[in-house]
Amino acid sequence: MPNIEFNENTIKASMGTFMENVYLIVLCIKPDGTILYANPHFYKSTGYSKEDVLGKNWFEQFVPVNKIDTVIQTMNAIVENKYSMKSENAVVKKDNSQLIVEWHNVPIIQNNSVEYTVSLGIDVTARNEVELLMKLNEKTMRERAEMYAKQNSVLEETKIGMLNLLEDAKELEEALQEEKKNVELKVEERTKELNEEKARLISSINSFPSGFVVTDEDGNIVLTNNLLNDIFKVRHVEWTLSEISGYMEGSTDFMSHYNKCKREKKSVLVNDIDLGRKFLELYIAPIFLSPLSDKTIGNIILITDITEEKILERSKDEFFSIASHELRTPLTAIRGNIELIKKHFMSKVSDTSFEEMINDIGASSDRLIELVNEFLNMSRLEQGKITFEKELFSMEELIEESIFEMENTAAGKGLYLKYEKPNESLPRVIADANRTKEVLLNLINNSIVYSDKGGTTIKSVCEDGFMKVYVTDTGRGILPQNQNLLFRKFQQANPSIYARDASKSTGLGLYISRLMIEAMGGKIYLEKSQEGEGSTFVFSLPVAKP
Amino acid sequence: MEKILLIEDEVLILRMYEKIFNYEGFAVVTCENGIEGIEKAKTEQPSLILLDIMMPKMDGLRVLETLKQEPLTKDIPVVILTNLSSDVVIKDAFAKGAAGYLVKSEIVNDKIVEEVKQYIKTV
């Protein structure tokens, strides 16, 4: 390559090389828009080939439709004024996207007219986007700032709220502390009370007249009292249920009673456990969590030594047995012999005083025997030792028999004794006929004893499944204040216990009658009584269902 | 003359009943305990036996049982004459073959004689 001197002329001549290689768009267009030249950077930037571009019209094919007028106006202005102009416009790329280009348009003039323009284009798409972004950013930032400001104010409010809360919390804390102190005081007080209560309870349990055992739900013994040791004559500190069971072995099956109580959640009472020298009573009860709950938390076991009571009970029984036999035997001898004397020897003695003495002894022995018999009868009734038959019998017949037996007694006092028998036949009664007769005889006897004139009337009525027997007398009657005492032990229709009753009875008759009638499922009561006019006694007994 | 055997450990009572029945024209054989009573019943063959319950050596109910098992005495009516009056004992006595049951303190002389005559008549 020959050396070329680089001066203005040579540099101007090498401008073609510059245009071919520069990273700027170079475009030559005729004033009518025909494209004369485009440099390689144009093709590279737009994706077109030379065939797409050269000889084509710039305005029509490479400018966005809405910009065509602006571009033509710019060209016209250059052609008219013949000077360079800067413009910015879009170019439609081959892929239809757009390129924003800043143009420097230079007219090439020949013979005083513009032959074509050379436009140097700088791709400003990126710069524009940045600007747009910047603008967008600014807006976003402003919005964010506003948002932050808002958030800030919210935060501020929140902060105040938090502070208030903290304040409240502090007050609450103080209140809590106060409350805690109160509670602690109360707990202390309550603990003291509980301790006292516990002490009282333990002392009660210890002085309880029974062996006392508390178990938990699993049958472990959690509490016992001292008496438990005394009852079994041992010195255990720790107890188990099987030990307790062991001490009763052969007399009662303790564990089965215990298990029954646990299973059925009901208390179990076992009387009269005979340990040979000792009698025990066993009571097992469930401990409920609360009075309304059926959840149990263990059991209470009470073991009571009832040996002394048993001995007493036996003594009482023995006393009545002695009364029955030992007391009655000599009395029988007295009475029997008096009767013999009266029957076989009285006629041989003509002394009235002697006769009187014998009669008095006889009457006294009669009365004494009667007393003893009634005591015995009462005691047996009270102890439930008398069994009552449940037999069907006719009350009418029973009344007639009783009247037959008592007629002479009544007649002896000049009194009548009658039965107003109902016309229709009454259902039969279910009771013990002999005991019923005893009651009726007692009522008839009373009516005779307490009457001096008139007599006794008996009626029988069947009402509501019961036979009612009315015994009405015309006797002296019973004072109202004494009426409610009639069926009690040792009561006579007399206001003073020292003023003897003319009946010379034991005062047990009506009480015994009541015990018997009630045992047979009936009732006995005073229907009415008028002083000086008489009384009506009634007893009722269940009748057989038809 | 009807013969009565009285088995009773209380001498006063025994003596009294002996008199009562003697006055009424009965022949009375007495003994103070059950074992002797059983022997007398066999040998004397009375028309009726009046038997107490509470006695030493052998109580009346066991005496009754023995009398009722013994071929020589099993047909002789035995009437219990005692001061025991509980239901249990009365039931037991009848179950063991007693013909009657009289409570001493609840029955007067004439009534006893009447009852005894009744029992003898029934047999």
Interface residues (C-beta under 8 A of the other chain):
Chain A: S324 H325 R328 T329 P330 L331 T332 A333 R335 G336 N337 E339 L340 K343 H344 I369 V372 N373 L376 R380 K385 I386 T387
Chain B: E10 L12 I13 M16 Y17 K19 I20 Y23 M54 N83 L84 S85 S86 D87 K104 S105 E106 V108 N109 D110
